[in-house]
Amino acid sequence: MKNKLSTFLHELILYDYILFGAVFVLFILFLLLAILNRKKVGFSLLLLLVSFLILVLGPSIGYIQMHAILFKNTLTLTNQKKLTFTEAVVVKGTLLNGSKRDFKSCTITASAVKMVGNPVKDYIFKWKPFMHARILEENIAQGELREFKIIVEPFTYSKKYTILLGAKCR
């Protein structure tokens, strides 16, 4: 846990600090407005609730949305093949840098997920993949299309499955 927290803090960029500062300023502003309007109890409680919602939800939702915009990328699965003589699956795809900045690094993850044909169970299984494989691609210029290949091994699952791709770029 300590390692994950220090890694998160180390990877923060200037925009993250601006976001966290703006959220804190909005929290203080709504808190002061609630105190100034203390004679209107209902309105004051609403402002107090909004201020704490901003404090709790603002940083996480803002961080996720801001990074989705700043580090926009598009992953395409071009081919997946289960090897016959080896317990492995080869996943080929492309990564397109769709942002207005160059990526220093991208961690591309291929996850194998069970498929049973039931839409509810298939949706639940998306959140709990049974296999992961990751690769690191570095120095991707803006607008560049990079091909990659990931080998998921040891892959012993014999029933129906699907491969999901994800990328976290910096």
Phi, psi and omega in degrees: 000316180296323179293318179295320180294317179292325177294317178300313180294326180291330184269003178293144178248175183303319180298327178295316179295321177296317178299311182296323177294318179295322177296318180295320178296318177296321177300312180297319180299311180293327177294317177295321176297323177294321179291319180293331180258036184292342179284335174263091191298315181297313179295321179296318178293323177297315178297322178295317177297316179297321180295319179286329173295319177298318181294322184276313186269334185303308182297317184287313179294318178297318179298313182295314182292320181294319180288331175293327179279313184292322185245049183293130177215160179232123177257137177230127176274115182264328183199142171221136184215128175274124181285147186272322185263353179230146178278078182203158174236131178259124181246124177244144180196184178229149177238124179249125176279106182260009182267179180260022179219157177282145177268131174286319179205152175226128174262114182259129183241131172250126182239133177265131185233138176293147174231127181241353180096344177271121185300324180291313180294322178297321177295318179294319181294336177300329183275350181226072178293150182264349177216144176228150169213139183230147170227161180241121174253136184240156174053071178252115182287160181294135182081358183281141176252116184246129176272147179217163177221129179238136176252118179264112181213157348285130185247099184254002183288129186251353182270190183288136181213170173219158180251128176249138180250147175212153180220137174239113186248153178228000000 
